[in-house]
Amino acid sequence: MERGIQVRFVVFTALLLFIVTPVPAQTFITSDTTINTDVVGSVDVGIDALGHIYVPGPTLDLLDHGVIEANLALYGVSTANLYGGHVNGDLTTLGPCLVNIDDGVIAGSLLADQGTVINIAKGHLGALSLHDNSQAYMEAGTGGSVNVTYDSEFTIRDGSVYNIDLHSHGIANIIGGDILGGIDSVYLNSLNMSGGHVAGPVSVSEGSKFDWSGGSIAGAIWAEDASTIRIFGHGLTKTPIAVDPWFGGTYLLSGWLMDGTDITGKTVNLSSTIGRGYLELHNVPEPGAFQAFLCGLLPLGAMRLRGRRMRQ
């Protein structure tokens, strides 16, 4: 008898919890909307409750006092402008959307897909992930880990992120700013660095390329498995240290990058499991030397022009 009462009590409690537990709220936005207050639950932009996607999609403006308590998702060709505010969850795009972040915080990850374009003027991202031909341009602000895959591209001019991971035809351009960790490039990626600072190591592998013309790298530099590092500057030399013709080795560098960064004493490590990495040095004439070369051509050109006029 007591056991039957206990079973009925457990079933009753479970039903009661099911009834009183609130269903997470979900807001569907199908026309241009501005949010400047708290919104409970998640927000879906460009799709209705029946799953119909609006193309072109609407524009969502999130202002200083706007808070989305859960996730924000963009569908179709929708636009989100963050002028402030806070997204407590992730921001996800499913379509060639546009995201402009002028300020504010995305506590979770910004997951961009299908040709999305992201412009980051300032603000903070918990993480950034770019897939399928998406692009992100970072002018300032801060962020966590950055993941770039499948023909997507990330460019940073200022601000900081924790690290950058490139996989399967990803592209990263480091023009300025700070990478607080390192950069890892695996399988046919392209990494270009002309400024900024990387506090950790830089590693390229499986057919990836790294072009280095400016900026500084505090950690180790590696090229593995048929990958190539190309360094552009002037006065560049490399001295082999314990180099193996098949498995690679270490090279000691000297000289200056295109932006004047002195890399004397820096080392590059080449290693291999399926094919060694490669290191190329490209010495480019200094701007002053090139200008002097042009100035030297001017008198010669004038003499030839004078000779032609005299013959005429």
Secondary structure, DSSP 8 states (H G I E B T S, - for coil): -HHHHHHHHHHHHHHHHHHHS----EEEE-S-EEE-SEE-SEEEESB-TT--B-SS--EEEE-TT-EESS-EEEETT-EEEEEEEEESS-EEEESS-EEEEEEEEEEEEEEE-SS-EEEESS-EEEEEEE-SS-EEEESS-EEEEEEEETT-EEEESSSEESEEEEESS-EEEESSSEESS-EEEESS-EEEEEEEEESS-EEEESS-EEEEEEEEE-S-EEEESS-EEEEEEEEEEEEEEEEETTTEEEEEEEEEETT--B-TT-EEEEE-SSS--EEEEEE---HHHHHHHHHHHHHHHHHHHHHHHHH-
